[in-house]
Amino acid sequence: MILPNLLRLIAVDKSEKILDIACGQGFFSREISLLGAEVCGVDRGEELIEIARSKSSNKIDYKISDADKLPYKDNQFDKAIIILALQNIKELDKIKLKE
């Protein structure tokens, strides 16, 4: 139910670079990557990132990071998603890319 609507809303283009914040085991990262976009996934859970890497192609760049300390600069991505994780992030107002 979530995936079809997510893909419709973000309208993935093959030329885009998309950031999956709080990517967990990488489910949405993998699905977006299958549509041809360049995908980076971040999650604070080292074990979750290990699972994501084991289930994904090497085309997806996964990093261990808190959502409020993203290791990317502004304007590096065309789109960003955060699915099923907002309720787990204590300081939402601090989520931003480095300037």
DACORFEN-V763992 format. One line per field, one symbol per residue. burial: 1 if it has 16 or more other C-alpha atoms within 10 Angstrom, else 0. Layout:
burial->???
This chain:
burial->000000000001000011111111110111011000111111111001110110010001111111110100000010000000000000000000100
